[in-house]
Amino acid sequence: MIKFHIAESSKSVSLNVSLADMMRLDPKYFREDTKIASYFGSPAVKWNGGRMLLGQYYPDRAKAILDGYNSRGIPYRFTFTNPSLTEEDLYDKDCNELLNMADNGLNEVIVNSPLLEEYIRKTHPNMKMTSSTCKCIRTIEEVKAELAKPYSLVVLDFNFNNDFEALEQLTPEERKRCEILVNAHCVPNCPRRKEHYKYIGDIQRQINEIRMMPPQKRAEIKEWDCEYRKFNPFEEEPTKLQISPDDIFGKYAEMGFENFKIEGRAANPVVLCEQVVRYLAKPEWVDAARYVLMLNVVDMAYLNF
């Protein structure tokens, strides 16, 4: 079974719910032996990391999204991967409210900060945790050490993609607990990656103050510009970091890897749709799957996710 962990942007909830329903009700479009293992993302709160989210936080909307996924048997994994958190940040009201709301035995947390990880293990001991790719772990020995810890999954640094000499050093059991990011849009061995995550985290910690700013002032706050974050599926050549659908269902599955991550938390839903159908749909059904999926998204607009 190939398990996909799929990004959620603030505008893609209807897309993700529609995809889940389409895979269940009309499976002919999709590759056999695949499932949505989780959706991952976060409201605009202080603990969020990896992608900048500076909007408002609405508890009712967060609950509706959780219910939308959970009622379909799909876990939601919070991207609580801010590397800049302090002791004071642990007691943020909104973040703790989200943990309490989600702690039902199904939902999970992706962690980066040791401080936050220790806090959640104490306050929500039954909540599963995934080790984030934001840790930028770059040796196979460190990966093995991470896999020895009580994480449900460890998301590999995308520089391990297509590095079969390194991946073959993992045992069959270790491979089952690795999650591989298949569509990274970055330069191999990016020298600024950790700095980028810290820059995002430092700004995200100011979310409560940012919400009080006039809209014009808030709009001036930008995540740093990087040419590698721009994506056009019709012009872009695959990079050494990306993994094709054929390789997932061929090389990686044969090696015993089961968990694959599709990024896109900052993506327009159309771009995310393009990624989803590329990886999950049967090659001969990609165009039809895209069409039906987007029709369903429009039909679900009344849900106001």
C-alpha positions in Angstrom: 0.0 0.0 0.0 1.4 3.4 -1.0 0.4 6.1 1.5 0.3 9.7 0.5 0.5 12.6 2.9 -1.0 15.7 1.1 -0.6 19.4 1.8 -3.4 21.7 2.8 -3.3 25.3 1.9 -5.8 27.8 3.3 -7.7 27.6 0.0 -7.4 23.8 -0.7 -9.7 22.2 1.9 -12.5 21.7 -0.5 -10.0 20.2 -3.0 -8.8 17.7 -0.4 -12.2 16.7 0.8 -13.3 16.3 -2.8 -10.3 14.1 -3.5 -11.0 11.9 -0.5 -14.6 11.4 -1.6 -13.6 10.8 -5.2 -11.1 8.1 -4.3 -13.7 6.3 -2.2 -16.7 6.7 -4.6 -15.1 6.6 -8.0 -11.7 4.7 -7.6 -11.4 3.9 -11.3 -9.4 7.2 -11.8 -6.7 6.3 -9.3 -3.8 3.9 -9.0 -4.5 0.7 -7.1 -3.2 0.2 -3.6 -3.0 3.9 -2.7 -4.6 5.8 0.1 -4.6 9.3 1.7 -2.7 8.7 4.9 -3.1 12.2 6.1 -3.5 15.9 5.2 -1.0 18.3 6.8 -1.2 22.0 7.5 -2.0 24.5 10.1 -4.2 27.5 10.8 -2.3 30.9 11.1 -1.0 30.3 14.6 2.3 30.8 16.5 3.6 27.2 16.4 3.2 26.9 12.6 6.4 26.5 10.6 7.8 25.7 7.2 5.5 28.1 5.4 4.4 31.6 6.6 0.7 31.9 7.5 -0.3 35.4 8.7 -4.1 35.3 8.5 -6.7 35.1 11.2 -7.5 32.1 13.3 -11.1 30.9 13.5 -11.7 28.0 15.9 -15.0 27.1 14.3 -13.4 26.8 10.9 -10.6 24.7 12.4 -13.1 22.4 14.0 -15.1 22.1 10.7 -11.9 21.2 8.8 -10.9 18.5 11.4 -14.4 17.1 11.2 -14.3 17.1 7.4 -11.2 15.0 7.3 -11.8 12.8 10.4 -15.3 11.9 9.4 -13.6 10.3 6.3 -11.1 8.4 8.5 -8.2 10.7 7.5 -5.9 12.1 10.1 -4.9 15.8 10.1 -1.2 16.5 11.0 -0.5 19.9 12.4 2.7 21.5 11.0 3.9 22.8 14.4 7.5 23.0 13.1 8.4 26.6 14.1 12.1 26.3 15.2 12.1 29.7 17.0 9.7 29.0 19.9 10.4 30.0 23.5 9.1 28.7 26.8 6.5 31.5 26.8 5.2 30.5 23.4 4.3 27.0 24.7 1.3 28.5 26.5 -0.2 30.2 23.5 -4.0 30.0 23.8 -4.8 29.3 20.2 -2.3 26.5 19.7 -3.3 24.7 22.9 -6.9 25.0 21.9 -6.1 23.3 18.6 -4.3 20.5 20.4 -7.3 19.9 22.7 -9.6 20.0 19.8 -7.6 17.5 17.8 -6.6 15.0 20.4 -9.0 12.2 19.5 -6.6 9.4 18.8 -6.6 10.1 15.0 -4.9 13.4 14.5 -1.1 14.0 14.7 1.6 16.7 15.1 4.7 17.2 13.0 7.4 18.6 15.3 10.8 20.4 14.9 11.5 22.2 18.2 12.6 19.9 21.0 11.0 22.4 23.4 7.6 22.0 21.9 8.0 18.3 21.4 8.6 17.8 25.1 5.6 20.0 26.0 3.2 18.1 23.8 4.4 14.7 25.0 3.6 15.9 28.5 0.2 17.5 27.8 -1.0 15.2 25.1 0.8 11.9 25.6 -1.4 9.9 23.2 -0.9 12.2 20.2 1.3 10.7 17.5 4.3 12.7 16.4 6.2 12.9 13.1 9.7 14.2 12.9 9.9 17.1 10.5 12.0 17.5 7.4 12.7 21.1 8.7 15.3 19.5 10.9 17.5 19.2 7.8 19.1 15.9 8.9 21.7 15.1 6.4 23.5 11.9 7.3 22.1 8.4 7.3 23.4 7.8 10.8 21.4 10.7 12.1 18.3 9.4 10.3 18.8 6.1 12.0 19.1 7.8 15.3 15.9 9.8 14.6 14.1 6.6 13.7 15.1 5.1 17.0 13.0 7.7 18.8 9.2 7.3 19.4 8.1 9.0 16.2 5.3 7.5 14.1 7.2 8.7 11.0 10.4 10.6 10.1 10.2 12.9 7.1 13.5 12.6 5.3 15.5 15.5 4.1 14.7 15.8 0.4 18.4 15.6 -0.4 18.1 11.9 0.2 15.8 11.6 -2.8 17.4 9.4 -5.5 20.4 8.8 -3.2 19.9 5.0 -3.3 23.3 4.3 -1.8 22.2 6.0 1.4 18.6 4.7 1.3 19.7 1.1 1.0 21.5 1.4 4.4 18.0 1.6 6.1 16.5 -1.6 7.3 13.1 -2.8 6.0 11.4 -1.7 9.2 13.2 1.7 9.1 12.0 2.2 5.5 8.4 1.7 6.5 8.7 4.6 9.0 10.3 7.0 6.5 8.3 9.6 4.7 9.7 10.9 1.4 8.9 14.3 -0.1 8.4 13.7 -3.8 7.9 17.1 -5.4 10.4 19.4 -3.7 11.0 22.7 -5.5 14.4 23.7 -4.2 18.1 23.5 -5.2 20.0 20.4 -4.0 22.0 21.1 -0.8 20.5 24.6 -0.5 22.8 26.6 1.8 19.9 28.9 3.0 17.3 26.3 3.9 17.6 26.3 7.7 18.0 30.1 7.7 14.8 30.2 5.7 12.8 28.1 8.2 14.1 30.3 11.1 13.2 33.5 9.2 9.6 32.1 8.8 9.5 31.0 12.4 10.7 34.4 13.8 7.9 36.2 11.9 5.3 33.5 12.7 5.9 34.1 16.4 4.6 37.6 16.0 1.3 36.5 14.6 -0.8 38.0 17.4 0.8 41.5 16.8 0.6 41.1 13.0 -3.2 40.4 13.2 -3.6 43.9 14.8 -1.9 45.7 11.9 -3.9 47.5 9.2 -4.2 45.2 6.1 -1.9 47.4 4.0 0.9 47.1 6.6 0.3 43.3 7.0 0.6 42.9 3.2 4.1 44.3 3.4 5.4 41.3 5.3 6.8 38.9 2.8 8.3 35.4 3.0 11.6 35.8 1.3 11.7 35.5 -2.4 13.3 32.4 -3.9 13.3 31.4 -7.6 13.1 27.8 -6.7 9.7 28.1 -5.1 8.1 29.1 -8.4 6.4 26.2 -10.1 4.9 25.7 -13.6 4.1 22.0 -14.3 4.1 22.7 -18.1 7.5 24.4 -18.3 9.6 23.0 -15.4 12.0 20.1 -15.9 12.2 17.7 -13.0 15.1 18.3 -10.6 17.3 15.8 -9.0 15.2 16.2 -5.8 11.9 15.2 -7.4 10.6 11.6 -7.7 8.4 10.5 -10.6 5.1 8.6 -10.0 6.6 5.6 -11.9 9.6 5.6 -9.5 7.3 5.7 -6.5 5.3 2.7 -7.6 8.5 1.0 -9.0 11.8 1.6 -7.3 10.7 2.9 -4.0 7.8 0.5 -3.4 10.0 -2.4 -4.3 12.6 -1.2 -1.7 9.8 -1.2 1.0 9.1 2.6 1.3 5.4 3.2 1.8 5.0 6.9 2.8 5.2 9.8 0.4 4.6 13.5 1.0 3.2 15.9 -1.6 4.0 19.5 -0.7 2.0 22.5 -1.6 0.9 24.4 1.5 1.7 27.7 -0.1 0.3 26.6 -3.5 -2.8 27.8 -5.4 -5.3 25.0 -5.3 -5.0 24.6 -9.1 -1.3 23.9 -8.7 -1.9 21.5 -5.9 -4.6 19.7 -8.0 -2.0 19.3 -10.7 0.4 17.6 -8.3 -2.3 15.4 -6.8 -3.6 14.0 -10.0 0.0 13.5 -11.3 0.9 11.2 -8.4 -2.4 9.5 -7.5 -4.3 9.2 -10.8 -3.7 6.4 -13.3 -1.7 7.9 -16.2 -4.5 7.3 -18.7 -7.0 9.0 -16.4 -5.0 12.1 -15.4 -7.0 14.6 -17.6 -10.4 13.1 -16.7 -9.5 13.0 -13.0 -8.4 16.6 -13.0 -11.6 17.7 -14.7 -13.9 15.7 -12.3 -12.0 16.7 -9.2 -12.2 20.5 -10.1 -15.9 20.1 -10.8 -16.4 18.6 -7.4 -14.4 21.4 -5.8 -16.7 24.0 -7.3 -19.7 22.0 -6.3 -18.4 22.0 -2.7 -17.9 25.7 -2.5 -21.0 26.1 -0.4 -19.2 24.3 2.5 -17.1 27.5 2.8 -14.0 25.7 4.0 
